[in-house]
Structure formats: structure tokens, C-alpha cells
Amino acid sequence: MIHRLRQVRLEPLTTTEDVLRLSAVSAYLTERLDLAAAHTVATARHLDEPILTVNLKRWEPIQDLLPWTLDLVEITE
């Protein structure tokens, strides 16, 4: 994942708990492996912040796989 997705940074993963959160979310997303989404969801849940997006439809398949509701905020003009 890290070698193929240059936008992924490891700096936010400072503790074992952070890594476990990312692993737990990515486990839910195994049907449609989307590690960038898993990282985003894990970070948003850790910080208790919404996910900002320009495309809500991009998150529909992710939401369908997760046992909780994503807090999504669409950014529009």
C-alpha cells in the first residue's frame, strides 16, 4: 500500500493503537480493497472529525461495508 500510494503518510501512525485502528477498518474493506479509504476512515474516527469530500458517491460502497455510519461532509461551490 505504502509503495503504491504516494499520498499515504505514516506520520499519523505513531502508536500501536493507531496501527490497530487502520487494520480494523481495512479488514472491513477487504471485499473492495481501498486502503486510502481505510486510512481516511481510521484517521477521521481517531480524531472524531468528519470526512470532507467532493464526491459523496465515492463513499457509498465504503459505507455499505462498514458497521457504522460515516460522517461525510460534501464540499461544493
C-alpha beads as a LAMMPS data file, in Angstrom:
LAMMPS data file: protein, C-alpha beads

77 atoms
76 bonds

1 atom types
1 bond types

-500.0 500.0 xlo xhi
-500.0 500.0 ylo yhi
-500.0 500.0 zlo zhi

Masses

1 110.0

Atoms # bond

1 1 1 0.000 0.000 0.000
2 1 1 2.646 2.498 1.034
3 1 1 4.835 1.961 -2.013
4 1 1 1.936 2.303 -4.459
5 1 1 0.069 5.225 -2.902
6 1 1 2.426 8.164 -2.609
7 1 1 -0.244 10.259 -0.861
8 1 1 -0.296 7.878 2.124
9 1 1 1.838 9.065 5.001
10 1 1 2.887 7.092 8.041
11 1 1 3.458 10.080 10.306
12 1 1 -0.080 9.890 11.809
13 1 1 0.560 6.251 12.784
14 1 1 2.563 6.963 15.904
15 1 1 1.228 4.285 18.252
16 1 1 0.298 0.638 18.117
17 1 1 -3.314 1.680 18.716
18 1 1 -3.225 3.819 15.532
19 1 1 -1.990 0.848 13.505
20 1 1 -4.672 -1.406 15.020
21 1 1 -7.400 1.111 14.099
22 1 1 -6.196 1.214 10.497
23 1 1 -6.022 -2.574 10.402
24 1 1 -9.551 -2.917 11.790
25 1 1 -11.028 -0.562 9.198
26 1 1 -9.093 -2.167 6.338
27 1 1 -10.412 -5.570 7.466
28 1 1 -13.970 -4.315 6.911
29 1 1 -12.987 -3.178 3.426
30 1 1 -11.480 -6.460 2.221
31 1 1 -14.191 -7.008 -0.407
32 1 1 -13.211 -3.840 -2.228
33 1 1 -9.700 -3.197 -1.077
34 1 1 -9.453 0.577 -0.759
35 1 1 -6.592 1.279 1.605
36 1 1 -6.734 5.036 1.038
37 1 1 -10.361 4.988 2.215
38 1 1 -9.431 2.774 5.168
39 1 1 -6.728 5.239 6.179
40 1 1 -9.137 8.173 5.839
41 1 1 -11.865 6.442 7.864
42 1 1 -9.455 5.351 10.599
43 1 1 -7.986 8.850 10.881
44 1 1 -11.414 10.527 10.938
45 1 1 -12.642 8.141 13.646
46 1 1 -9.469 8.620 15.688
47 1 1 -9.763 12.419 15.528
48 1 1 -13.575 12.335 15.842
49 1 1 -13.832 14.515 12.728
50 1 1 -15.956 14.258 9.577
51 1 1 -14.598 13.213 6.208
52 1 1 -14.614 16.089 3.725
53 1 1 -15.309 15.033 0.144
54 1 1 -16.253 16.477 -3.217
55 1 1 -17.965 13.232 -4.205
56 1 1 -20.412 11.543 -1.814
57 1 1 -20.996 8.693 -4.293
58 1 1 -17.329 7.666 -3.912
59 1 1 -18.099 6.773 -0.274
60 1 1 -21.314 4.770 -0.866
61 1 1 -19.534 1.419 -1.435
62 1 1 -17.356 2.087 1.613
63 1 1 -20.363 2.919 3.789
64 1 1 -22.089 -0.297 2.700
65 1 1 -19.194 -2.365 4.076
66 1 1 -18.837 -0.652 7.451
67 1 1 -20.875 -1.426 10.583
68 1 1 -21.117 2.263 11.491
69 1 1 -22.225 5.413 9.672
70 1 1 -19.599 7.666 8.172
71 1 1 -19.790 11.357 8.990
72 1 1 -19.396 12.827 5.490
73 1 1 -19.407 16.490 4.540
74 1 1 -19.673 17.332 0.860
75 1 1 -17.666 20.322 -0.293
76 1 1 -19.374 22.182 -3.140
77 1 1 -19.059 25.544 -4.825

Bonds

1 1 1 2
2 1 2 3
3 1 3 4
4 1 4 5
5 1 5 6
6 1 6 7
7 1 7 8
8 1 8 9
9 1 9 10
10 1 10 11
11 1 11 12
12 1 12 13
13 1 13 14
14 1 14 15
15 1 15 16
16 1 16 17
17 1 17 18
18 1 18 19
19 1 19 20
20 1 20 21
21 1 21 22
22 1 22 23
23 1 23 24
24 1 24 25
25 1 25 26
26 1 26 27
27 1 27 28
28 1 28 29
29 1 29 30
30 1 30 31
31 1 31 32
32 1 32 33
33 1 33 34
34 1 34 35
35 1 35 36
36 1 36 37
37 1 37 38
38 1 38 39
39 1 39 40
40 1 40 41
41 1 41 42
42 1 42 43
43 1 43 44
44 1 44 45
45 1 45 46
46 1 46 47
47 1 47 48
48 1 48 49
49 1 49 50
50 1 50 51
51 1 51 52
52 1 52 53
53 1 53 54
54 1 54 55
55 1 55 56
56 1 56 57
57 1 57 58
58 1 58 59
59 1 59 60
60 1 60 61
61 1 61 62
62 1 62 63
63 1 63 64
64 1 64 65
65 1 65 66
66 1 66 67
67 1 67 68
68 1 68 69
69 1 69 70
70 1 70 71
71 1 71 72
72 1 72 73
73 1 73 74
74 1 74 75
75 1 75 76
76 1 76 77
